[in-house]
Amino acid sequence: MKMLKSTLAVLTAATALGVASFAQAGTTLDAIQKKGFIQCGVSDGLPGFSVADSTGKINGIDADVCRAVAAAVFGDATKVKFSQLNAKERFTALQSGEIDVLSRNTTWTSSRDAGMGLVFTGVTYYDGVGFLVNNKLGVKSAKELDGATICIQAGTTTELNVADYFRGNNLKYTPITFDTSDESAKSLESGRCDVLTSDKSQLYAQRSKLGNPKDYVVLPETISKEPLGPVVRRGDEDWRAIVEWTLFAMLNAEEAGVTSKNVEEQAKSTKNPDVGRLLGADGEYGKDLKLRKDWVVQIVKQVGNYGEVFERNLGKNTPLAIDRGQNALWNNGGIQYAPPVR
């Protein structure tokens, strides 16, 4: 009998905990709808990902992901405010509730996903750590960097990746850490360090800001896997699902050939059942996410599909001129892939 009572007590406690956890679900969305905007954490100035233009508007693929979430939630992509954060500040800002979502070229790792009270919602950009050097250094490979002084941004996964790479290749180096990516790039340009290391996308972005970008080259090696994506607080599944499916919607729209120019016409006249479900012409799939019926239409119309957002911010006609590579769709030579809306 004592064992039965003990078991019932454990089950009752577990049930209560489950109910309490469930009761918390949706609180982020409720708070966002009440205040009328999404507070989005972005980088403190990384071209292609999130950087302020001459008018103060934040542009970049990370910023556009947040605009897409606003379009899904409010039907208005402008209902978002940005907090520019350095690498050290970003997780504290999310954990404390200062921001609703972190969309800041942040690598998805086990410790971040499981040990910080946070959860990643997808991969915006598949990346990897590399090295940027001045051509006058005369090196063609990272394996020629023995004894180099290397600039690294503090609070990033890059520190561990570089340490592992140099140890694994029996090379020595001297690290110099900085709080911001701009400080790191300026130190490379001034000659304080021989090499700047970071995710390759960030290296292309920083090179575009140097006085003579053509004097610098990104070495061929990619020494790590860096899946970058949005992050939310753990424990609010409603909000997590909205951020997650916003990115999936952008990827599915590109795969289906739905663009900002044709999305409204497609929503009215498509004969493709997958497109009909995606755009709300067939079924009520937005209801599951507590979103409007045309949530995907608003995302694509106001912000674009994934391919449009990539090309606008990172593509060949931008100063970064980054090839799609791994970030092409799965059926076009890349690994970007989204579950279906159905």
C-alpha positions in Angstrom: 0.0 0.0 0.0 2.9 2.4 0.9 4.5 1.6 -2.5 1.2 2.3 -4.2 0.8 5.6 -2.4 4.4 6.5 -3.3 3.8 5.7 -6.9 0.6 7.7 -7.1 2.4 10.7 -5.5 5.1 10.6 -8.1 2.6 10.3 -10.9 0.5 13.1 -9.5 3.6 15.3 -9.2 4.7 14.5 -12.8 1.2 15.2 -14.0 1.1 18.5 -12.2 4.5 19.4 -13.7 3.3 18.5 -17.2 0.1 20.6 -16.7 2.2 23.5 -15.5 4.5 23.2 -18.5 1.6 23.0 -20.9 0.0 26.0 -19.2 3.1 28.1 -20.1 2.8 27.2 -23.8 1.8 30.1 -25.9 2.8 32.8 -23.5 5.5 34.3 -25.8 3.0 34.6 -28.7 0.4 36.1 -26.3 2.9 38.7 -25.1 4.0 39.5 -28.7 0.4 40.0 -29.8 -0.2 42.2 -26.8 2.7 44.6 -27.4 2.2 44.5 -31.2 5.7 43.6 -32.4 8.5 41.0 -32.3 11.8 41.9 -30.6 14.5 40.2 -32.6 18.1 39.8 -31.6 20.6 40.3 -34.5 24.3 40.8 -34.9 26.0 44.1 -34.1 26.8 44.7 -37.8 27.5 41.8 -40.2 26.9 42.5 -43.9 24.6 40.0 -45.6 23.2 38.9 -42.2 22.2 42.0 -40.2 23.7 45.4 -40.7 22.2 48.9 -40.6 22.1 51.0 -43.8 22.5 54.8 -44.1 18.9 55.2 -42.9 19.3 52.9 -39.9 17.3 50.1 -41.4 18.6 46.6 -40.5 19.2 44.5 -43.6 20.3 40.9 -44.0 19.1 37.3 -44.2 18.9 37.1 -40.3 16.8 40.3 -40.2 14.6 39.0 -43.0 13.8 35.8 -41.1 12.4 38.0 -38.3 10.5 40.1 -40.7 9.0 36.8 -42.1 7.9 35.8 -38.6 6.2 39.2 -38.2 4.5 38.7 -41.5 3.2 35.3 -40.3 2.0 36.6 -36.9 0.7 40.0 -37.8 0.3 40.0 -41.6 2.8 42.9 -41.5 6.6 42.3 -41.9 7.4 45.8 -40.4 6.1 44.8 -36.9 9.6 43.9 -35.7 12.2 45.7 -33.6 15.8 44.8 -33.6 18.4 44.5 -30.8 21.9 44.5 -32.0 24.0 42.1 -29.9 27.6 40.9 -29.8 28.4 37.2 -29.4 28.7 37.5 -25.6 25.4 39.2 -25.1 23.2 37.2 -27.4 22.2 34.2 -25.2 21.7 36.2 -22.0 19.3 38.6 -24.0 17.2 35.6 -25.1 17.3 33.8 -21.7 16.2 36.9 -19.8 13.3 37.7 -22.2 14.9 40.9 -23.5 14.3 39.5 -27.0 11.7 37.1 -28.4 13.9 35.3 -30.9 17.6 35.3 -31.7 18.4 35.4 -35.4 22.1 36.1 -35.3 24.4 33.8 -37.3 24.5 31.4 -34.3 25.7 27.9 -34.6 23.5 25.0 -33.5 25.4 22.8 -31.1 24.4 20.2 -28.5 25.4 22.3 -25.5 23.5 25.3 -26.7 20.4 23.3 -27.7 20.3 21.1 -24.5 22.1 23.0 -21.8 21.1 26.6 -22.0 17.3 26.5 -21.8 17.2 27.3 -25.5 16.1 25.5 -28.7 17.1 26.0 -32.3 14.3 26.1 -34.9 16.1 25.3 -38.1 19.1 26.2 -40.3 19.0 29.5 -42.1 22.6 29.0 -43.4 24.9 26.1 -43.6 28.4 27.4 -42.9 31.9 26.4 -41.6 34.9 28.0 -40.1 37.7 29.3 -42.4 40.6 31.7 -42.5 41.1 35.1 -44.2 44.6 36.4 -44.9 46.3 39.2 -46.8 47.7 38.1 -50.1 51.1 39.5 -49.2 51.3 36.7 -46.5 51.9 34.4 -49.4 50.0 31.3 -48.1 47.7 29.2 -50.1 46.5 26.7 -47.4 45.7 26.8 -43.7 48.3 24.2 -43.1 50.9 26.9 -43.8 49.8 29.0 -40.8 52.2 27.5 -38.3 53.2 30.2 -35.8 50.6 32.7 -37.0 48.8 35.3 -34.9 45.1 34.8 -35.3 42.2 37.2 -34.6 39.1 35.5 -33.1 35.8 36.9 -31.9 35.3 35.9 -28.2 32.3 33.9 -27.1 32.0 31.9 -30.4 32.5 28.3 -31.3 35.4 29.4 -33.5 37.8 29.4 -30.5 37.4 25.7 -29.9 37.3 24.8 -33.6 40.6 26.6 -34.3 42.3 25.1 -31.2 41.2 21.6 -32.4 42.4 22.2 -35.9 45.9 23.5 -35.0 46.4 20.8 -32.4 45.3 18.1 -34.8 47.7 19.3 -37.5 50.6 19.9 -35.0 50.6 23.6 -35.7 51.2 26.5 -33.3 49.4 29.8 -33.2 48.8 32.8 -31.0 45.2 33.8 -30.5 44.0 37.4 -30.0 40.3 37.7 -29.0 38.0 40.6 -29.5 34.4 41.3 -28.4 33.1 42.3 -31.9 33.7 41.1 -35.4 34.6 44.6 -36.6 37.4 44.8 -34.0 38.8 41.5 -35.3 38.7 42.7 -38.9 40.3 46.0 -38.1 43.2 44.2 -36.4 43.8 42.1 -39.5 43.8 45.2 -41.6 46.2 47.0 -39.3 48.6 44.1 -39.2 48.1 43.2 -35.6 47.3 39.7 -36.6 48.2 37.5 -39.6 44.9 35.8 -39.9 41.2 36.5 -39.2 39.2 33.4 -38.5 35.4 33.0 -38.3 32.5 31.3 -40.2 33.3 31.7 -43.9 30.1 33.8 -44.5 31.4 36.2 -41.9 34.8 36.4 -43.5 33.3 37.3 -46.8 31.2 40.0 -45.1 34.2 41.4 -43.2 36.3 41.4 -46.3 33.7 43.5 -48.1 34.2 46.2 -45.4 38.0 46.4 -45.6 39.7 49.3 -47.4 41.0 47.1 -50.2 39.0 43.8 -50.2 40.9 42.4 -53.2 44.1 42.3 -51.1 42.6 39.5 -49.0 41.7 35.9 -49.7 39.6 33.3 -47.9 41.7 30.1 -47.8 40.2 26.9 -49.2 39.9 24.9 -46.0 36.6 24.6 -44.1 37.5 23.2 -40.7 34.1 22.7 -39.1 30.3 22.4 -39.5 28.4 25.5 -38.5 24.7 25.3 -39.1 23.4 28.8 -38.3 19.8 29.3 -37.4 17.2 31.1 -35.2 16.9 30.3 -31.5 14.0 30.7 -29.0 13.6 29.9 -25.3 12.7 26.3 -24.4 9.3 25.6 -23.0 7.0 27.5 -25.3 6.2 25.0 -28.1 3.6 27.3 -29.8 6.2 30.0 -30.4 8.9 27.5 -31.4 6.6 26.1 -34.0 5.9 29.5 -35.5 9.5 30.4 -35.9 10.4 27.0 -37.2 7.6 26.8 -39.8 8.2 30.3 -41.0 11.6 29.2 -42.3 10.2 26.0 -43.6 7.5 27.9 -45.5 10.2 30.1 -47.2 12.0 27.0 -48.3 8.9 25.2 -49.5 7.8 28.3 -51.4 11.2 28.3 -53.3 10.9 24.6 -54.1 7.4 25.1 -55.4 8.4 28.1 -57.6 6.3 30.5 -55.5 7.8 34.0 -55.4 7.0 37.4 -54.1 5.8 38.3 -57.6 3.5 35.4 -58.2 2.3 34.3 -54.7 -1.0 36.1 -54.8 -1.9 34.7 -58.2 -0.7 31.2 -57.2 -2.9 31.4 -54.1 -6.0 32.1 -56.2 -5.4 29.7 -59.2 -3.0 26.9 -58.4 -4.0 23.4 -59.4 -1.0 21.9 -57.4 -2.4 20.4 -54.2 0.9 20.9 -52.3 1.0 24.6 -53.3 -2.7 24.9 -52.4 -2.0 23.6 -48.9 1.1 25.8 -48.5 -0.8 29.0 -49.5 -4.0 28.3 -47.6 -6.2 27.6 -50.6 -6.7 24.1 -49.4 -7.2 23.2 -45.7 -6.7 25.2 -42.5 -3.1 24.5 -41.7 -2.4 28.0 -40.3 -4.9 27.2 -37.5 -2.6 24.6 -36.1 0.0 27.3 -35.6 -2.5 29.9 -34.3 -1.9 31.9 -37.5 -4.1 33.3 -40.2 -5.1 31.3 -43.2 -2.8 33.2 -45.6 0.3 33.3 -43.3 2.6 31.9 -46.0 1.2 34.2 -48.6 2.1 37.2 -46.4 5.6 35.8 -45.7 6.4 35.4 -49.4 4.6 38.5 -50.6 6.3 40.8 -48.1 9.7 39.2 -47.6 10.2 36.6 -50.3 10.9 32.9 -50.5 14.3 31.5 -49.2 16.0 31.9 -52.6 14.9 35.5 -53.0 16.1 36.4 -49.5 19.4 34.6 -50.0 20.1 36.3 -53.4 19.1 39.7 -52.1 21.4 39.6 -49.1 24.3 37.2 -49.9 24.1 36.3 -53.6 26.3 36.9 -56.6 24.9 40.5 -57.2 25.8 41.6 -53.7 29.3 42.7 -52.4 29.6 39.3 -50.7 28.9 37.3 -54.0 28.4 34.0 -52.1 27.5 31.0 -54.2 24.4 29.0 -52.9 26.6 25.8 -52.5 25.2 23.8 -49.6 22.5 26.3 -49.2 20.9 25.4 -52.5 17.7 23.3 -52.2 18.1 19.5 -51.8 16.9 18.9 -55.4 19.4 21.5 -56.8 22.7 20.2 -55.5 22.4 21.6 -51.9 21.1 20.3 -48.6 18.4 22.8 -47.7 15.2 20.8 -47.1 11.9 21.5 -45.4 9.1 19.3 -44.2 5.8 19.8 -46.0 2.8 21.8 -45.0 0.0 19.2 -44.8 
